[in-house]
Structures are given as C-alpha cells and as structure tokens.
Amino acid sequence: MRKLMGLLGVAVLSFGTAVSADSTPGDTMVTLGENLTPAQKEKVLEEMNVPADVQTITVSNAEEHKYLGEYIPKAQIGTKAISSSKITTTESGSGLNVETQNISWVSKEMYTNALSTASVKDADIFITAPFEVSGTAALTGIIKAYETTTGEKIPEEQKQVANEEMVTTAKLGEDIGQEDATQLIERIKEEVAAQNPQTLQEIKVIVNNISNELNITLTDAQTDQLAGLFNKMKDLNINWDQVNSQIDKAKEQWDSFKNSEEGQGFLQSIIDFLQSIVDSLAGLFK
C-alpha cells in the first residue's frame, strides 16, 4: 500500500455550518484539506469549476484518524489533510456519479459501492488532490458533506462500515485487481439483499459461492474478512434495494457515456495517445 494516506484530507468534516433539510438538485458543497497551500487551494477550486461563494468546509487530519484509525496504521494516515471533493445533489432516482483525479488506490467504483452502503444517494461527486494520493480518506468527508447539504443524518455505525468496506475492497484489489474486487463486492451485496442471511456461516457460504461464480480465488483470511464485513452490515438498518439501485444507476451512467459521441471521442483519444507511445517506441528501434 502506498504511504500517501497522510496526504488525504477528505476523511471527515468538522462543521460550523447549519444543516439544511431543504436541499434541491444542483446544491453544491466543497470540502478542502486544511493543509493545502494557498496555491494548491486555488488549483483545486479551479479544477472543480465552482463559484467563488460556494459553501466550503475545511477538513482536518485529526478527523481522518478518527474514522480511519481502526483500519489503517496511524503512520500511513500521516499528518496532513490535502485531498478535496465537490458534492452536488441531483434529481431523485438519478443515482451516484463519481469521478476522481489524482486518486491512485481507490477506484470510483469502490467509492460508489461504499457510499451506497452509507445510504448516500443521487449525487455527482468529484474527488481530487493537487498531486497523486491513494484516496482512502475521501469517503467520510463526502458522507458528512452530503449530510450537511441534504439534512439527512446517517448513523455512525453505517459510516464506519462504509469506511471499512472501502479499505477492504482496495486491499483486496491489490491481490486480485480492482475490477474483480469491485465486482465481487457488488455481487455479494446483491445476494445478501436477495437471501437475507442471518448468521456468519450463511454469509460465508454466499462469499464462497460468489467468488466461485466469478472464478476468483480467495484465501481463507480474505473470505473471513469479507464475511465479517457483511455480518456487520446485516445488523444495520441498510436499505439494500436502495444500495443496489444506486450501483445499477452508476453502471447505467457509465454505459451511456461510453456509448455516446462524447464518450467515444474520449475513448478514441486514449487509444490515439497509447498508439502514439507505441509508434514512438517503435521508432527507437528503426
């Protein structure tokens, strides 16, 4: 794991602002790490393309340790809060749309999964930093910004489980790949919703069945960790239909984008860029 987590500032937020329950689509809030330099702060706000009067919350490193300390060593969390995010509420039923920049360890799909577990819904979310960071600390800050924007209080236990889910998925991604790790978590969620398991052993059976279905080999320790995570989830008041709906909406948005003229142009630009690298390398050997 890269020791960049101490550079992350979106973990948790300290509020001096009033919570409004009258959120409307388009309402935007920005979280900024308190250790950003003035130049870095200006760069981040410019990337977010937000108005000068946007509501802003400062994030502290101490708050990162509060939510991540149980899952990540203190030395890896570090001493600085840097990464930032923009959260914009969207129309009911639109789902979660997550984009990242300079985030290396946590994929946007992992964020989507964990945010759905925390009951965050219907929002456009942009996570960024002025330089590359792992991204582990972003989740709790987004959750709290969402609470402030919408007035919806999310139970503390649910926030903790969402943070654990994100870290667990990212660590698993190091061993089996981000895509397989994300798909595995999504499928387990679907089966937990469908079967409503009541015991740890029943959850372990689901984990084993889904990993076999996806041709993913897990160690006994990984199986136990996943079963333990979902055992915690089953004791929370999680709306599994909503969770899976948010994940499905996110997939639909990506499919729609990649099939659109804009998406095709974006994908072609990546292909052209990679081809230019290949051509340049080939030229060296002529």
BELTA-V160168 format. One record per residue. RES is the residue in one letter. PSI is psi in degrees with one decimal (NA if undefined). Layout:
BEGIN
res->[RES RES]
psi->[PSI PSI]
END
This chain:
BEGIN
res->[M R K L M G L L G V A V L S F G T A V S A D S T P G D T M V T L G E N L T P A Q K E K V L E E M N V P A D V Q T I T V S N A E E H K Y L G E Y I P K A Q I G T K A I S S S K I T T T E S G S G L N V E T Q N I S W V S K E M Y T N A L S T A S V K D A D I F I T A P F E V S G T A A L T G I I K A Y E T T T G E K I P E E Q K Q V A N E E M V T T A K L G E D I G Q E D A T Q L I E R I K E E V A A Q N P Q T L Q E I K V I V N N I S N E L N I T L T D A Q T D Q L A G L F N K M K D L N I N W D Q V N S Q I D K A K E Q W D S F K N S E E G Q G F L Q S I I D F L Q S I V D S L A G L F K]
psi->[136.3 139.2 62.7 0.3 -25.3 -11.7 6.1 131.9 2.4 4.4 -61.0 157.8 143.5 119.7 131.6 11.3 157.6 145.6 128.6 131.1 7.6 40.3 140.0 154.7 133.0 -15.5 132.8 141.7 144.9 137.3 133.9 132.3 135.4 -14.4 10.3 138.7 162.1 -40.9 -40.8 -40.5 -43.2 -41.8 -44.1 -45.4 -35.2 -41.4 -34.7 -18.6 54.8 154.0 161.7 -28.1 17.5 143.8 127.6 140.1 135.9 139.0 134.4 154.9 -32.9 -36.8 -30.8 -47.0 -32.7 -40.8 -23.4 -12.1 -25.9 -19.7 -17.8 135.8 145.0 -38.8 -30.8 -29.5 -38.2 -161.6 3.7 143.6 115.9 -52.1 157.9 167.5 158.0 128.5 122.7 122.5 146.5 179.5 146.1 131.1 -0.9 -21.9 -175.8 136.9 106.4 131.4 148.4 155.8 131.9 29.8 119.5 -28.0 -32.7 122.3 163.2 -30.3 -35.9 -41.6 -45.6 -46.1 -49.4 -39.5 -37.3 -36.2 -35.7 5.8 17.3 134.4 157.6 71.0 148.2 127.9 128.8 121.7 129.1 168.6 157.5 -11.2 171.1 128.9 165.0 -33.3 2.5 -32.3 -2.3 -30.6 -51.3 -36.3 -41.5 -43.5 -47.0 -34.7 -38.6 -41.6 -43.3 -41.0 -41.7 -20.4 9.9 114.9 124.3 129.4 142.8 -39.7 -34.7 -36.7 -43.7 -44.0 -38.4 -42.5 -43.0 -40.9 -45.5 -46.3 -43.4 -44.2 -42.2 -42.3 -42.4 -36.2 -28.4 -30.1 -38.3 -1.8 143.5 -43.0 -46.3 -39.4 -43.4 -45.6 -39.1 -47.2 -43.6 -45.0 -37.4 -41.8 -43.6 -43.8 -36.4 -40.7 -39.4 -37.4 -21.8 59.1 148.6 -12.7 161.3 -39.2 -40.1 -37.7 -39.1 -36.3 -42.6 -45.7 -46.0 -42.7 -43.4 -41.3 -37.5 -41.2 -38.0 4.1 41.2 125.9 121.3 147.4 165.2 -37.7 -40.0 -40.6 -45.3 -39.6 -44.2 -42.2 -40.9 -39.5 -48.8 -22.8 -36.6 -40.7 -37.8 -22.3 -1.5 159.7 67.6 131.7 94.7 -31.8 -41.1 -42.0 -51.7 -32.4 -43.3 -40.1 -44.0 -41.3 -40.6 -41.8 -41.6 -40.8 -42.8 -43.5 -41.5 -42.3 -48.7 -20.8 -6.9 167.9 -41.1 -45.2 -41.8 -38.8 -40.0 -46.8 -38.3 -36.1 -36.0 -44.6 -43.7 -39.7 -47.0 -38.1 -37.5 -35.7 -45.6 -44.6 -39.3 -42.7 -39.1 -36.0 -26.3 -23.5 6.6 NA]
END
